[in-house]
Amino acid sequence: MKELNNSTRDIARELARKYSTMTHDELDILESVLVPMKFAKGEIILKEGDVCEHVYYVERGLTRQFYFKNGKELTEHIGVEHSIVMCIESLFMEKPTHLQLEALEPTLIYAMPKRKLEEVALHNVNIQILFRKILEESLIISQVHADMLRFETAQDRYLKLCKLSPQVVLRAPLVYVASYLQMTPETLSRVRAASLYLDKG
């Protein structure tokens, strides 16, 4: 149990370093909010029809958010270590999500229950700042992805993903990377081959 307490403290510090400065007391409060969760490869973290009640911090592993459209799985987001994942509409409107969240590798997540986070944020300015910055970051990442799909060529989309999230390109199955970039696996293979050729040139 001691090891688990130490690791939740480390995560609280990690989150504070990334999103907000905190006093010792605020770190104690943030640590008390964190809920460690382990998932096996292929395990569903959040399924369609559930209400998303947590902000998830991926400490170790790889996650994928996806949905079904016309019988096909479409990948919305791939989360790597030290990133936040959530179903933002479900979280704030408290309605069932259309998305599913899956562990692509053995994954360790620290969940922050939204109600608890909001409750402690009312009395702690730095936790309030942390919560706001997490939401800002998530919205910006969504906007960057949407703009990438709207305005950029397949080649540029792939190169941007390599730059922004190299671990996704290295570790996620290519079929999911292709879906995330809204291209077929065949197009992705061509784009990758062309990128390697350009690098060598």
VENZI-V843017 format. One record per pair of residues at least 12 apart in sequence whose C-alpha atoms are under 10 Angstrom apart, sorted by sequence separation. I is the first residue (numbers start at 0). J is the second residue. D is the distance in whole Angstrom. If there is no record, write none. Layout:
I_J_D, I_J_D
//
This chain:
14_26_10, 63_75_8, 64_76_5, 65_77_9, 86_98_7, 144_156_9, 147_159_8, 173_185_10, 63_76_6, 64_77_6, 85_98_10, 86_99_9, 116_129_10, 117_130_8, 147_160_9, 174_187_9, 11_25_9, 12_26_7, 15_29_9, 62_76_8, 63_77_4, 64_78_8, 86_100_9, 116_130_8, 173_187_8, 11_26_6, 12_27_10, 14_29_9, 62_77_6, 63_78_6, 85_100_9, 144_159_10, 173_188_9, 10_26_10, 11_27_8, 14_30_10, 61_77_7, 62_78_5, 63_79_9, 84_100_9, 144_160_9, 160_176_9, 9_26_10, 11_28_9, 12_29_9, 61_78_6, 62_79_7, 113_130_9, 8_26_8, 11_29_6, 12_30_9, 44_62_9, 46_64_10, 47_65_9, 60_78_8, 61_79_5, 62_80_9, 8_27_8, 10_29_9, 11_30_5, 34_53_10, 36_55_10, 43_62_10, 44_63_10, 45_64_9, 46_65_10, 47_66_8, 60_79_6, 61_80_7, 157_176_9, 160_179_10, 7_27_10, 10_30_8, 11_31_9, 35_55_10, 40_60_9, 42_62_10, 43_63_10, 44_64_10, 46_66_10, 47_67_9, 59_79_8, 60_80_6, 62_82_10, 64_84_8, 157_177_9, 160_180_8, 8_29_9, 9_30_9, 11_32_9, 33_54_10, 34_55_9, 35_56_9, 36_57_10, 39_60_10, 40_61_9, 41_62_9, 43_64_10, 57_78_7, 58_79_8, 59_80_5, 60_81_9, 61_82_10, 63_84_9, 64_85_9, 7_29_9, 8_30_6, 11_33_8, 33_55_9, 34_56_10, 35_57_10, 37_59_9, 38_60_9, 40_62_9, 41_63_10, 56_78_9, 57_79_7, 58_80_5, 59_81_7, 62_84_8, 64_86_9, 78_100_10, 90_112_10, 91_113_9, 7_30_6, 8_31_9, 10_33_8, 33_56_9, 35_58_10, 37_60_10, 55_78_10, 56_79_9, 57_80_5, 58_81_5, 59_82_10, 75_98_8, 77_100_9, 78_101_10, 90_113_8, 156_179_10, 157_180_7, 6_30_10, 7_31_8, 38_62_10, 56_80_8, 57_81_5, 58_82_8, 74_98_9, 75_99_10, 76_100_9, 77_101_10, 78_102_9, 79_103_10, 84_108_10, 90_114_10, 153_177_10, 156_180_7, 5_30_10, 7_32_9, 8_33_9, 10_35_10, 56_81_7, 57_82_6, 58_83_9, 73_98_10, 74_99_10, 75_100_10, 77_102_10, 78_103_10, 83_108_10, 85_110_10, 156_181_9, 157_182_10, 4_30_9, 7_33_7, 56_82_6, 57_83_6, 74_100_10, 77_103_9, 80_106_9, 82_108_10, 83_109_10, 84_110_10, 156_182_10, 4_31_10, 7_34_8, 55_82_8, 56_83_5, 57_84_7, 79_106_10, 80_107_9, 81_108_10, 83_110_10, 153_180_8, 7_35_8, 55_83_6, 56_84_6, 80_108_9, 153_181_8, 6_35_9, 54_83_7, 55_84_5, 56_85_9, 153_182_7, 54_84_7, 55_85_6, 66_96_10, 67_97_8, 157_187_8, 53_84_9, 54_85_5, 55_86_10, 66_97_6, 67_98_8, 148_179_9, 3_35_8, 53_85_7, 54_86_8, 65_97_9, 66_98_5, 67_99_9, 148_180_7, 154_186_9, 158_190_9, 52_85_9, 53_86_9, 54_87_9, 65_98_5, 66_99_6, 147_180_8, 148_181_7, 153_186_8, 154_187_8, 157_190_7, 158_191_9, 51_85_7, 52_86_9, 53_87_10, 64_98_6, 65_99_5, 66_100_9, 148_182_10, 153_187_8, 156_190_10, 157_191_8, 51_86_6, 52_87_10, 63_98_10, 64_99_5, 65_100_7, 144_179_9, 145_180_10, 154_189_9, 155_190_9, 50_86_9, 51_87_8, 53_89_10, 54_90_8, 63_99_8, 64_100_5, 65_101_8, 144_180_9, 153_189_10, 154_190_6, 158_194_8, 51_88_9, 52_89_8, 53_90_7, 63_100_6, 64_101_6, 153_190_7, 154_191_8, 157_194_9, 50_88_10, 51_89_5, 52_90_6, 62_100_7, 63_101_5, 64_102_9, 50_89_6, 51_90_5, 52_91_9, 62_101_6, 63_102_6, 154_193_8, 155_194_10, 45_85_9, 49_89_9, 50_90_7, 51_91_9, 61_101_9, 62_102_5, 63_103_7, 154_194_8, 45_86_9, 48_89_10, 50_91_10, 51_92_9, 52_93_8, 61_102_6, 62_103_5, 63_104_10, 14_56_9, 50_92_9, 51_93_7, 52_94_10, 60_102_7, 61_103_5, 62_104_7, 50_93_6, 51_94_8, 60_103_7, 61_104_5, 62_105_9, 49_93_10, 50_94_6, 51_95_7, 60_104_5, 61_105_8, 62_106_8, 13_58_10, 49_94_8, 50_95_4, 51_96_7, 59_104_9, 60_105_6, 61_106_6, 10_56_9, 48_94_8, 49_95_5, 50_96_6, 59_105_8, 60_106_4, 61_107_9, 62_108_10, 48_95_5, 49_96_6, 50_97_9, 51_98_10, 59_106_5, 60_107_6, 61_108_10, 87_134_9, 10_58_8, 47_95_7, 48_96_5, 49_97_8, 51_99_10, 58_106_8, 59_107_5, 60_108_8, 46_95_9, 47_96_6, 48_97_6, 49_98_9, 57_106_7, 58_107_6, 59_108_7, 84_133_10, 85_134_10, 46_96_8, 47_97_5, 48_98_8, 49_99_9, 57_107_6, 58_108_6, 59_109_10, 83_133_7, 87_137_8, 45_96_9, 46_97_8, 47_98_5, 48_99_9, 56_107_9, 57_108_5, 58_109_7, 82_133_10, 83_134_9, 86_137_10, 87_138_9, 46_98_7, 47_99_5, 55_107_10, 56_108_6, 57_109_7, 85_137_8, 45_98_8, 46_99_5, 47_100_8, 55_108_6, 56_109_5, 57_110_9, 83_136_9, 84_137_8, 45_99_5, 46_100_6, 54_108_10, 55_109_6, 56_110_6, 82_136_10, 83_137_7, 44_99_8, 45_100_5, 46_101_8, 54_109_8, 55_110_5, 56_111_8, 82_137_9, 43_99_7, 44_100_5, 45_101_7, 53_109_9, 54_110_6, 55_111_6, 43_100_6, 44_101_5, 45_102_10, 53_110_6, 54_111_5, 55_112_9, 42_100_9, 43_101_4, 44_102_7, 52_110_9, 53_111_5, 54_112_6, 55_113_10, 41_100_10, 42_101_6, 43_102_6, 52_111_9, 53_112_4, 54_113_6, 41_101_6, 42_102_6, 43_103_9, 52_112_6, 53_113_5, 40_101_8, 41_102_5, 42_103_8, 51_112_9, 52_113_6, 53_114_8, 39_101_9, 40_102_5, 41_103_6, 42_104_9, 44_106_10, 51_113_9, 52_114_8, 53_115_9, 54_116_9, 38_101_9, 39_102_7, 40_103_5, 41_104_7, 42_105_9, 52_115_10, 53_116_9, 17_81_9, 38_102_6, 39_103_8, 40_104_4, 41_105_8, 42_106_9, 44_108_10, 76_140_9, 37_102_10, 38_103_9, 39_104_7, 40_105_5, 41_106_10, 76_141_9, 38_104_8, 39_105_5, 40_106_7, 75_141_9, 104_170_9, 14_81_9, 38_105_6, 39_106_6, 103_170_9, 104_171_9, 13_81_9, 14_82_10, 37_105_8, 38_106_5, 39_107_9, 76_144_9, 103_171_7, 37_106_6, 38_107_6, 75_144_9, 103_172_9, 36_106_8, 37_107_5, 38_108_8, 10_81_10, 36_107_6, 37_108_6, 35_107_7, 36_108_5, 37_109_9, 35_108_6, 36_109_6, 34_108_8, 35_109_4, 36_110_7, 33_108_10, 34_109_5, 35_110_6, 33_109_6, 34_110_5, 35_111_9, 54_130_9, 32_109_9, 33_110_6, 34_111_6, 56_133_10, 32_110_8, 33_111_5, 34_112_8, 32_111_6, 33_112_8, 54_133_9, 31_111_10, 32_112_7, 54_134_9, 30_111_10, 32_113_9, 29_111_9, 32_114_10, 33_115_10, 32_115_7, 33_116_9, 31_115_10, 32_116_7, 79_164_8, 29_115_10, 78_164_9, 79_165_10, 80_166_9, 29_116_8, 32_119_9, 77_164_9, 79_166_7, 28_116_10, 78_166_10, 79_167_7, 77_166_10, 78_167_8, 29_119_8, 77_167_7, 28_119_7, 29_120_9, 77_168_10, 79_170_9, 28_120_10, 79_171_10, 78_171_10, 25_119_9, 29_123_10, 77_171_8, 25_120_10, 28_123_9, 25_122_10, 29_126_7, 11_109_10, 25_123_7, 28_126_9, 77_175_8, 10_109_8, 24_123_10, 25_124_9, 26_125_10, 76_175_9, 77_176_8, 25_125_8, 26_126_9, 29_129_10, 74_174_9, 75_175_9, 76_176_9, 22_123_10, 25_126_7, 73_174_10, 74_175_6, 75_176_10, 7_109_8, 21_123_9, 73_175_8, 74_176_8, 76_178_10, 77_179_8, 21_124_9, 22_125_8, 72_175_9, 74_177_9, 75_178_8, 76_179_7, 21_125_6, 73_177_10, 74_178_5, 75_179_6, 76_180_10, 19_124_10, 20_125_6, 21_126_8, 61_166_9, 62_167_10, 73_178_6, 74_179_5, 75_180_9, 19_125_6, 20_126_9, 61_167_8, 72_178_8, 73_179_7, 74_180_8, 75_181_10, 18_125_9, 19_126_7, 73_180_10, 74_181_9, 18_126_9, 19_127_9, 20_128_9, 21_129_9, 63_171_9, 73_181_8, 19_128_6, 20_129_8, 61_170_8, 62_171_9, 15_125_9, 18_128_7, 19_129_5, 60_170_10, 61_171_8, 65_175_9, 15_126_8, 18_129_5, 19_130_9, 17_129_9, 18_130_8, 19_131_10, 63_175_8, 15_128_10, 16_129_10, 18_131_9, 19_132_8, 63_176_10, 65_178_9, 15_129_7, 18_132_6, 19_133_10, 65_179_9, 14_129_8, 17_132_9, 18_133_7, 64_179_10, 17_133_9, 63_179_10, 18_136_10, 14_133_9
//
